[in-house]
């Protein structure tokens, strides 16, 4: 594998992880606490 291919996978995984975490936080923020 080339250097750019490894960086592409790393960046892709980071974006997917951040997006899922962002959706998780939004879903929990929308739910009323009380």
PDBQT receptor file of N, H, CA, C and O in Angstrom, charges set to zero:
ATOM      1  N   UNK A   1       0.843  -1.203   0.000  1.00  0.00    +0.000 N 
ATOM      2  CA  UNK A   1       0.000   0.000   0.000  1.00  0.00    +0.000 C 
ATOM      3  C   UNK A   1       0.878   1.254   0.000  1.00  0.00    +0.000 C 
ATOM      4  O   UNK A   1       1.963   1.277   0.580  1.00  0.00    +0.000 OA
ATOM      5  N   UNK A   2       0.388   2.264  -0.650  1.00  0.00    +0.000 N 
ATOM      6  H   UNK A   2      -0.494   2.245  -1.121  1.00  0.00    +0.000 HD
ATOM      7  CA  UNK A   2       1.156   3.509  -0.715  1.00  0.00    +0.000 C 
ATOM      8  C   UNK A   2       0.824   4.406   0.468  1.00  0.00    +0.000 C 
ATOM      9  O   UNK A   2      -0.139   4.173   1.199  1.00  0.00    +0.000 OA
ATOM     10  N   UNK A   3       1.635   5.423   0.635  1.00  0.00    +0.000 N 
ATOM     11  H   UNK A   3       2.417   5.612   0.041  1.00  0.00    +0.000 HD
ATOM     12  CA  UNK A   3       1.447   6.344   1.760  1.00  0.00    +0.000 C 
ATOM     13  C   UNK A   3       0.108   7.070   1.651  1.00  0.00    +0.000 C 
ATOM     14  O   UNK A   3      -0.598   7.239   2.645  1.00  0.00    +0.000 OA
ATOM     15  N   UNK A   4      -0.233   7.497   0.435  1.00  0.00    +0.000 N 
ATOM     16  H   UNK A   4       0.341   7.359  -0.373  1.00  0.00    +0.000 HD
ATOM     17  CA  UNK A   4      -1.492   8.229   0.248  1.00  0.00    +0.000 C 
ATOM     18  C   UNK A   4      -2.688   7.324   0.503  1.00  0.00    +0.000 C 
ATOM     19  O   UNK A   4      -3.716   7.776   1.007  1.00  0.00    +0.000 OA
ATOM     20  N   UNK A   5      -2.557   6.042   0.157  1.00  0.00    +0.000 N 
ATOM     21  H   UNK A   5      -1.722   5.674  -0.252  1.00  0.00    +0.000 HD
ATOM     22  CA  UNK A   5      -3.666   5.106   0.383  1.00  0.00    +0.000 C 
ATOM     23  C   UNK A   5      -3.899   4.924   1.878  1.00  0.00    +0.000 C 
ATOM     24  O   UNK A   5      -5.042   4.880   2.333  1.00  0.00    +0.000 OA
ATOM     25  N   UNK A   6      -2.815   4.817   2.639  1.00  0.00    +0.000 N 
ATOM     26  H   UNK A   6      -1.886   4.852   2.270  1.00  0.00    +0.000 HD
ATOM     27  CA  UNK A   6      -2.953   4.657   4.093  1.00  0.00    +0.000 C 
ATOM     28  C   UNK A   6      -3.598   5.906   4.695  1.00  0.00    +0.000 C 
ATOM     29  O   UNK A   6      -4.483   5.805   5.545  1.00  0.00    +0.000 OA
ATOM     30  N   UNK A   7      -3.150   7.087   4.249  1.00  0.00    +0.000 N 
ATOM     31  H   UNK A   7      -2.432   7.169   3.558  1.00  0.00    +0.000 HD
ATOM     32  CA  UNK A   7      -3.728   8.327   4.772  1.00  0.00    +0.000 C 
ATOM     33  C   UNK A   7      -5.197   8.450   4.381  1.00  0.00    +0.000 C 
ATOM     34  O   UNK A   7      -6.004   8.977   5.147  1.00  0.00    +0.000 OA
ATOM     35  N   UNK A   8      -5.546   7.963   3.186  1.00  0.00    +0.000 N 
ATOM     36  H   UNK A   8      -4.891   7.534   2.564  1.00  0.00    +0.000 HD
ATOM     37  CA  UNK A   8      -6.944   8.022   2.761  1.00  0.00    +0.000 C 
ATOM     38  C   UNK A   8      -7.824   7.184   3.666  1.00  0.00    +0.000 C 
ATOM     39  O   UNK A   8      -8.925   7.597   4.031  1.00  0.00    +0.000 OA
ATOM     40  N   UNK A   9      -7.332   5.989   4.032  1.00  0.00    +0.000 N 
ATOM     41  H   UNK A   9      -6.438   5.653   3.735  1.00  0.00    +0.000 HD
ATOM     42  CA  UNK A   9      -8.105   5.111   4.920  1.00  0.00    +0.000 C 
ATOM     43  C   UNK A   9      -8.222   5.738   6.304  1.00  0.00    +0.000 C 
ATOM     44  O   UNK A   9      -9.292   5.716   6.912  1.00  0.00    +0.000 OA
ATOM     45  N   UNK A  10      -7.118   6.297   6.800  1.00  0.00    +0.000 N 
ATOM     46  H   UNK A  10      -6.249   6.315   6.305  1.00  0.00    +0.000 HD
ATOM     47  CA  UNK A  10      -7.135   6.906   8.140  1.00  0.00    +0.000 C 
ATOM     48  C   UNK A  10      -8.105   8.081   8.187  1.00  0.00    +0.000 C 
ATOM     49  O   UNK A  10      -8.901   8.202   9.118  1.00  0.00    +0.000 OA
ATOM     50  N   UNK A  11      -8.033   8.946   7.175  1.00  0.00    +0.000 N 
ATOM     51  H   UNK A  11      -7.387   8.848   6.419  1.00  0.00    +0.000 HD
ATOM     52  CA  UNK A  11      -8.919  10.118   7.152  1.00  0.00    +0.000 C 
ATOM     53  C   UNK A  11     -10.375   9.683   6.986  1.00  0.00    +0.000 C 
ATOM     54  O   UNK A  11     -11.271  10.254   7.609  1.00  0.00    +0.000 OA
ATOM     55  N   UNK A  12     -10.609   8.677   6.150  1.00  0.00    +0.000 N 
ATOM     56  H   UNK A  12      -9.882   8.213   5.644  1.00  0.00    +0.000 HD
ATOM     57  CA  UNK A  12     -11.972   8.185   5.952  1.00  0.00    +0.000 C 
ATOM     58  C   UNK A  12     -12.558   7.624   7.236  1.00  0.00    +0.000 C 
ATOM     59  O   UNK A  12     -13.712   7.892   7.570  1.00  0.00    +0.000 OA
ATOM     60  N   UNK A  13     -11.757   6.843   7.959  1.00  0.00    +0.000 N 
ATOM     61  H   UNK A  13     -10.819   6.625   7.688  1.00  0.00    +0.000 HD
ATOM     62  CA  UNK A  13     -12.241   6.266   9.217  1.00  0.00    +0.000 C 
ATOM     63  C   UNK A  13     -12.491   7.364  10.242  1.00  0.00    +0.000 C 
ATOM     64  O   UNK A  13     -13.463   7.300  10.994  1.00  0.00    +0.000 OA
ATOM     65  N   UNK A  14     -11.622   8.370  10.278  1.00  0.00    +0.000 N 
ATOM     66  H   UNK A  14     -10.832   8.422   9.667  1.00  0.00    +0.000 HD
ATOM     67  CA  UNK A  14     -11.788   9.469  11.232  1.00  0.00    +0.000 C 
ATOM     68  C   UNK A  14     -13.072  10.242  10.927  1.00  0.00    +0.000 C 
ATOM     69  O   UNK A  14     -13.801  10.625  11.842  1.00  0.00    +0.000 OA
ATOM     70  N   UNK A  15     -13.348  10.471   9.640  1.00  0.00    +0.000 N 
ATOM     71  H   UNK A  15     -12.756  10.160   8.896  1.00  0.00    +0.000 HD
ATOM     72  CA  UNK A  15     -14.562  11.203   9.256  1.00  0.00    +0.000 C 
ATOM     73  C   UNK A  15     -15.808  10.391   9.618  1.00  0.00    +0.000 C 
ATOM     74  O   UNK A  15     -16.780  10.939  10.139  1.00  0.00    +0.000 OA
ATOM     75  N   UNK A  16     -15.774   9.091   9.342  1.00  0.00    +0.000 N 
ATOM     76  H   UNK A  16     -14.985   8.646   8.919  1.00  0.00    +0.000 HD
ATOM     77  CA  UNK A  16     -16.922   8.245   9.662  1.00  0.00    +0.000 C 
ATOM     78  C   UNK A  16     -17.153   8.206  11.170  1.00  0.00    +0.000 C 
ATOM     79  O   UNK A  16     -18.293   8.282  11.628  1.00  0.00    +0.000 OA
ATOM     80  N   UNK A  17     -16.070   8.087  11.944  1.00  0.00    +0.000 N 
ATOM     81  H   UNK A  17     -15.143   8.026  11.573  1.00  0.00    +0.000 HD
ATOM     82  CA  UNK A  17     -16.191   8.038  13.404  1.00  0.00    +0.000 C 
ATOM     83  C   UNK A  17     -16.728   9.362  13.944  1.00  0.00    +0.000 C 
ATOM     84  O   UNK A  17     -17.607   9.378  14.806  1.00  0.00    +0.000 OA
ATOM     85  N   UNK A  18     -16.196  10.469  13.432  1.00  0.00    +0.000 N 
ATOM     86  H   UNK A  18     -15.482  10.456  12.732  1.00  0.00    +0.000 HD
ATOM     87  CA  UNK A  18     -16.652  11.774  13.892  1.00  0.00    +0.000 C 
ATOM     88  C   UNK A  18     -18.113  12.017  13.528  1.00  0.00    +0.000 C 
ATOM     89  O   UNK A  18     -18.863  12.596  14.313  1.00  0.00    +0.000 OA
ATOM     90  N   UNK A  19     -18.518  11.572  12.330  1.00  0.00    +0.000 N 
ATOM     91  H   UNK A  19     -17.908  11.102  11.692  1.00  0.00    +0.000 HD
ATOM     92  CA  UNK A  19     -19.903  11.771  11.901  1.00  0.00    +0.000 C 
ATOM     93  C   UNK A  19     -20.866  10.976  12.781  1.00  0.00    +0.000 C 
ATOM     94  O   UNK A  19     -21.917  11.483  13.172  1.00  0.00    +0.000 OA
ATOM     95  N   UNK A  20     -20.504   9.725  13.092  1.00  0.00    +0.000 N 
ATOM     96  H   UNK A  20     -19.650   9.313  12.774  1.00  0.00    +0.000 HD
ATOM     97  CA  UNK A  20     -21.366   8.901  13.942  1.00  0.00    +0.000 C 
ATOM     98  C   UNK A  20     -21.427   9.491  15.350  1.00  0.00    +0.000 C 
ATOM     99  O   UNK A  20     -22.485   9.495  15.979  1.00  0.00    +0.000 OA
ATOM    100  N   UNK A  21     -20.294   9.988  15.842  1.00  0.00    +0.000 N 
ATOM    101  H   UNK A  21     -19.435   9.985  15.331  1.00  0.00    +0.000 HD
ATOM    102  CA  UNK A  21     -20.276  10.585  17.177  1.00  0.00    +0.000 C 
ATOM    103  C   UNK A  21     -21.117  11.858  17.191  1.00  0.00    +0.000 C 
ATOM    104  O   UNK A  21     -21.808  12.143  18.169  1.00  0.00    +0.000 OA
ATOM    105  N   UNK A  22     -21.053  12.633  16.082  1.00  0.00    +0.000 N 
ATOM    106  H   UNK A  22     -20.492  12.401  15.287  1.00  0.00    +0.000 HD
ATOM    107  CA  UNK A  22     -21.826  13.865  15.975  1.00  0.00    +0.000 C 
ATOM    108  C   UNK A  22     -23.325  13.558  15.972  1.00  0.00    +0.000 C 
ATOM    109  O   UNK A  22     -24.103  14.238  16.640  1.00  0.00    +0.000 OA
ATOM    110  N   UNK A  23     -23.726  12.524  15.215  1.00  0.00    +0.000 N 
ATOM    111  H   UNK A  23     -23.094  11.971  14.672  1.00  0.00    +0.000 HD
ATOM    112  CA  UNK A  23     -25.146  12.147  15.177  1.00  0.00    +0.000 C 
ATOM    113  C   UNK A  23     -25.595  11.633  16.535  1.00  0.00    +0.000 C 
ATOM    114  O   UNK A  23     -26.717  11.905  16.962  1.00  0.00    +0.000 OA
ATOM    115  N   UNK A  24     -24.721  10.886  17.225  1.00  0.00    +0.000 N 
ATOM    116  H   UNK A  24     -23.809  10.665  16.878  1.00  0.00    +0.000 HD
ATOM    117  CA  UNK A  24     -25.056  10.349  18.549  1.00  0.00    +0.000 C 
ATOM    118  C   UNK A  24     -25.279  11.493  19.539  1.00  0.00    +0.000 C 
ATOM    119  O   UNK A  24     -26.227  11.468  20.323  1.00  0.00    +0.000 OA
ATOM    120  N   UNK A  25     -24.397  12.496  19.495  1.00  0.00    +0.000 N 
ATOM    121  H   UNK A  25     -23.627  12.516  18.858  1.00  0.00    +0.000 HD
ATOM    122  CA  UNK A  25     -24.530  13.634  20.412  1.00  0.00    +0.000 C 
ATOM    123  C   UNK A  25     -25.799  14.422  20.087  1.00  0.00    +0.000 C 
ATOM    124  O   UNK A  25     -26.508  14.856  20.996  1.00  0.00    +0.000 OA
ATOM    125  N   UNK A  26     -26.088  14.610  18.795  1.00  0.00    +0.000 N 
ATOM    126  H   UNK A  26     -25.512  14.258  18.057  1.00  0.00    +0.000 HD
ATOM    127  CA  UNK A  26     -27.290  15.352  18.411  1.00  0.00    +0.000 C 
ATOM    128  C   UNK A  26     -28.543  14.614  18.871  1.00  0.00    +0.000 C 
ATOM    129  O   UNK A  26     -29.479  15.234  19.374  1.00  0.00    +0.000 OA
ATOM    130  N   UNK A  27     -28.563  13.301  18.702  1.00  0.00    +0.000 N 
ATOM    131  H   UNK A  27     -27.803  12.797  18.293  1.00  0.00    +0.000 HD
ATOM    132  CA  UNK A  27     -29.737  12.518  19.096  1.00  0.00    +0.000 C 
ATOM    133  C   UNK A  27     -29.951  12.613  20.601  1.00  0.00    +0.000 C 
ATOM    134  O   UNK A  27     -31.092  12.681  21.058  1.00  0.00    +0.000 OA
ATOM    135  N   UNK A  28     -28.879  12.618  21.372  1.00  0.00    +0.000 N 
ATOM    136  H   UNK A  28     -27.952  12.563  21.000  1.00  0.00    +0.000 HD
ATOM    137  CA  UNK A  28     -29.023  12.690  22.827  1.00  0.00    +0.000 C 
ATOM    138  C   UNK A  28     -29.316  14.114  23.278  1.00  0.00    +0.000 C 
ATOM    139  O   UNK A  28     -29.879  14.329  24.351  1.00  0.00    +0.000 OA
ATOM    140  N   UNK A  29     -28.931  15.085  22.453  1.00  0.00    +0.000 N 
ATOM    141  H   UNK A  29     -28.473  14.910  21.581  1.00  0.00    +0.000 HD
ATOM    142  CA  UNK A  29     -29.203  16.467  22.823  1.00  0.00    +0.000 C 
ATOM    143  C   UNK A  29     -30.668  16.806  22.571  1.00  0.00    +0.000 C 
ATOM    144  O   UNK A  29     -31.248  17.639  23.269  1.00  0.00    +0.000 OA
ATOM    145  N   UNK A  30     -31.265  16.155  21.566  1.00  0.00    +0.000 N 
ATOM    146  H   UNK A  30     -30.794  15.478  21.000  1.00  0.00    +0.000 HD
ATOM    147  CA  UNK A  30     -32.663  16.447  21.233  1.00  0.00    +0.000 C 
ATOM    148  C   UNK A  30     -33.612  15.845  22.265  1.00  0.00    +0.000 C 
ATOM    149  O   UNK A  30     -34.708  16.366  22.473  1.00  0.00    +0.000 OA
ATOM    150  N   UNK A  31     -33.209  14.766  22.907  1.00  0.00    +0.000 N 
ATOM    151  H   UNK A  31     -32.319  14.343  22.737  1.00  0.00    +0.000 HD
ATOM    152  CA  UNK A  31     -34.102  14.128  23.877  1.00  0.00    +0.000 C 
ATOM    153  C   UNK A  31     -34.183  14.980  25.141  1.00  0.00    +0.000 C 
ATOM    154  O   UNK A  31     -33.149  15.378  25.677  1.00  0.00    +0.000 OA
ATOM    155  N   UNK A  32     -35.380  15.266  25.622  1.00  0.00    +0.000 N 
ATOM    156  H   UNK A  32     -36.220  14.943  25.186  1.00  0.00    +0.000 HD
ATOM    157  CA  UNK A  32     -35.536  16.065  26.842  1.00  0.00    +0.000 C 
ATOM    158  C   UNK A  32     -34.980  15.327  28.052  1.00  0.00    +0.000 C 
ATOM    159  O   UNK A  32     -35.127  14.110  28.168  1.00  0.00    +0.000 OA
ATOM    160  N   UNK A  33     -34.348  16.060  28.941  1.00  0.00    +0.000 N 
ATOM    161  H   UNK A  33     -34.229  17.048  28.847  1.00  0.00    +0.000 HD
ATOM    162  CA  UNK A  33     -33.735  15.421  30.116  1.00  0.00    +0.000 C 
ATOM    163  C   UNK A  33     -34.802  15.059  31.144  1.00  0.00    +0.000 C 
ATOM    164  O   UNK A  33     -34.753  13.989  31.751  1.00  0.00    +0.000 OA
ATOM    165  N   UNK A  34     -35.775  15.967  31.335  1.00  0.00    +0.000 N 
ATOM    166  H   UNK A  34     -35.815  16.836  30.842  1.00  0.00    +0.000 HD
ATOM    167  CA  UNK A  34     -36.778  15.662  32.358  1.00  0.00    +0.000 C 
ATOM    168  C   UNK A  34     -37.990  14.995  31.740  1.00  0.00    +0.000 C 
ATOM    169  O   UNK A  34     -38.941  14.664  32.447  1.00  0.00    +0.000 OA
TER     170      UNK A  34
